[in-house]
Each structure stands twice: as C-alpha cells, then as structure tokens.
Amino acid sequence: MMKGGAAPAPMSTLREFFSTNEIVVVFGYGLVFFLLGFALTLQSRRPSELTVARALPLLGTFGILHGTAEWGHVFIPIQATYMPAENIVLLWAVHGTLLAVAFTFLMQFGLRLVAEGLPRRYHFLPLVAWFAFAVWFAGYVFRGPFFRDVSIVRWLDEGDAFARYLLALPGALLTCYGLSRQAGEFRRMGQPRLLRMLRMSVFAFLLFAVAGGLIVPEAGFFPARYLNTGLVFRWTGLPIELWRGLAGLAITLFVTRMLEVFDVEQARRMEQAERIEAVLEERDRIARELHDGIIQRLYAVGLNLEFAREQIDEEPAESKERIEYVMEKLDESIRDLRHYISNLRSPKDEHRTLQEAMAHIASEYKRGFGVSVTLETRGDTATVLRPEVLNHMLQIARESLTNAIRHGGAQRLRIEIDSNATQVSMAIIDDGSGFDLSEEARATGQGLRNIRQRAQLMGAHVDIDSEPGRGTTVSVAVPLTPWVTEAGS
C-alpha cells in the first residue's frame, strides 16, 4: 500500500513508459477490435442454424466501428496540426458519435441473443438499443457547446462517459447473458471444447463491461467523479486502453475459436447429405430390382395362370405343370420381398458386433437361397462399430452375396472378418462364374458401384477380384479410428 500518495519507482517508470507510448497503445487497442470485426464479418457469411452465428454481423459491425473510432485518438491530433480548430471540434464530435453507434451495435447484439427463444412479442427488443442511442444523442447535442456554456473537453468527456454507461456497459452485460443462454445449443452439439470457448467468451465480455463500460473519463457526476480512467492509471500504472485492448484480445481469441462451430455444422451437413444420397441410391436400386425381378416374375405368373385357366379342361397335365411353376415363382417372389425388407431394417436394432451381424446374414442366405454360406473370424470379434458403418458393411455383404448367387450361380460362399487395432476387414468369397473386370468397368455395374460408394462414405478401401470361371472376391477394409463406438473403444 502506498503512503502519502508517493508511488514506488517501478510504478512511476511504468506510468512514464505508457504515457510516452500512449499512441502505440491506442492504435493497438483499435487494431484488436477492427480485426475482430473484420474476422466476424467474414465468418458471418457462412450458413448456420445457431442463434449466435446469425447475430454475428452485429458483433462484427461493433468491432469495426469501435476500432475505427479509437483510431480517432491517433489521427485527429495529427490533423489538428494543419486544420482549423472548428473542424477539429467537428471531428471529435463525429468521433464521439461513431463510438456511441459502435456500442449500440454491441447492445443490439446482446438483445438479439436474449430475444431468441422468447415469445414473438419480445422480438422488438433489439430495437431498444437504438432507442437508447436516441436518448444518448439527444443529451449529447443539447448538452453541447451550442446550447450551454461548457468547454469542448468536458463536453466530449461527458459524452464518452454517458455512451459507456448507457450503451457499452448494458450492451456488454446483455451479451454475457445472451451468450450464456446459447449454452444449450452448444451442449446439444456434443462439442465440450466449443462450449468452453462460449463460456470464456462470456468472461471476456464481462471484462470489457468493466474496462470499457464502467471505467470512463473523469466527469463531474457519480460515479465518474471517483471511478475513472485516471484512477485506474494511477493505481495500476497501466492505461485503460491497455485493459480494454486485453479484453478485446480475449473476445477475439475466444469468439473466433468458438466459431469453429461452423466447421462442425458443415461436417454434419455433409454427412447428412451423404446419408440422404446413399438412401436415394439404395431406393433406386431396390426399385430397379423390384421392376426387373419381382414385377416381371409376377407378370409371368399372371400370364401362366391365365393360360392354365383356359387350358385346364383340354390339357390338365400341362395346366398342372404351369400351376406348379406359378407356385414356385410366387415362392421366389415372397423370398425376394423378405430379402428387400430385411435390407431396409435398421441393423442397430438387431446386432451389436459385426460378427453377430454377419452370422445373421449367413443364416439368412442359407435359409433363403439354399446355398452354403460359412463365416470365418479372426482378431478382436467384439469390436462394436457405429450403426451407420455397420449398416454399410451389411449392405455391402448383402450386395456381394446376392450378385454371386443371382448372376454368378454361386453355391458355396464364405464371409471372412479380420479385426485388429487399426482396421476391420471383410471379404466375401464365392465359387460362382466370375466376370471380366474390364467388361464390368465399361458397363454400368450398379451393384458394384453401390459397393464402392458405400466404402467411400466410410473412408474404406475396397478391392474386387474376379475372373471368368474363377469366382469373385470382394474385400473391404475400414479404418477403426473414427468408426468405433465408445462402448467398443
């Protein structure tokens, strides 16, 4: 504690240093807020569903205007060396007004965050900021030298103080409250780090509320008479511009880090689009197979039944054969319909591990197609994949097995699963007729294209090996790092 008002030598040296470099400090203070506004204005052009993201243009405008206004303390004194005194007074008046407009945008930003989620009748709240500015501006004009006898310096200091009390202080506090109300949206995104950045942003705006809203130039009214920039400088040896600049730096750091939420949202939109695309492709594939398979088969059934009805009296033996053929085709159609329904069923309701899922598929194809399907597993068979990845693996297996049986005439098929610490691989091996890969590349190859697209969605490597008369092997290797569930990791 200092006695008799004397400051220790280190404190005096510190005050002298900052007094000498006041212009540098003020310029840096303005630069911090200008860069904040510039960065937020660029980011605000990206689409987002978050409330705080939609309100960013207001905060960006505050940053740009506030930084520009503070640079007035650097450039107006330079212009005073060659411009008339009345012009300099006008520049200082414009400077004070620009500062108040910047604080108005800060208040509007805070009120916008507060109004979101409230009933519709409260959506007018952001306009309250401009009503407060109108009150400030009226006082700024009518308490000026045009209407009363007051010094220019006192008028400007009082205008600065009132702008901070009426606009900056409540604006920063409303922003703190408004940001706190957004915690629920960030929590639902499942991003704890971004939630921490949101909370640190609240702390940074609280620091600005004190340094930029509560600490004002000395004026002849309470509390500016006692709590002012001069007192802070005497007691700390640091100019208030440095404290405000530190608050601005903290806001810039934490808000820009918080805006990584745009990247999270973009990744989720891409993932959703990929899922929709996969669903549409699967729907088109099933529609084609229903048309080319079951519908054509049912059409043939109808023709044979019509023929059998017409010939049953004249050729009963042939009609009986046709009816038996119709019953066989109906059984095939029912089996195929069950197969499609099984394909559409969500795997997460039935299976937990890939081994369990493949065991179910092997049993399904044995029973449904009367072929031999064996399952071989190696490594960690208890690995639990995320539901969407497990579904892709199931559909790849079904596509491979169906192609082998329907197009290759395979009778013996083998599913191999191998899992280690870095990846899980699956191979479908059949003894069918195989095909020429060069011909497959020239053809449409919808089934194999579906397999490759599903592998691409998982970031997996797929390899298809086949030759005429040698069967086919479809191999898929999926990296485990992003696709293992917490239960299985």
Secondary structure, 3 states (H helix, E strand, C coil): CCCCCCCCHHHHHHHHHHHHCHHHHHHHHHHHHHHHHHHHHHHCCCCCCCHHHHCHHHHHHHHHHHHHHHCHHHHHHHHCCCCCHHHHHHHHHHHHHHHHHHHHHHHHHHHHHHHCCCCHHHCCHHHHHHHHHHHHHHHHHHCCCCCCCCCHHHHHHHHHHHHHHHHHHHHHHHHHHHHHHCHHHHHHCCCHHHHHHHHHHHHHHHHHHHHHHHCECCCCCCCCCCCEHHHHHHHHCCCHHHHHHHHHHHHHHHHHHHCCHHHHHHHHHHHHHHHHHHHHHHHHHHHHHHHHHHHHHHHHHHHHHHHHHHHCCCCHHHHHHHHHHHHHHHHHHHHHHHHHHHHHCCHHHCCCCHHHHHHHHHHHHHHHHCCEEEEEEEECCCCCECHHHHHHHHHHHHHHHHHHHHCCCCCEEEEEEEECCCEEEEEEEECCCCCCHHHHHHCCCHHHHHHHHHHHHHCCEEEEEECCCCCEEEEEEEECCCCECCCCC
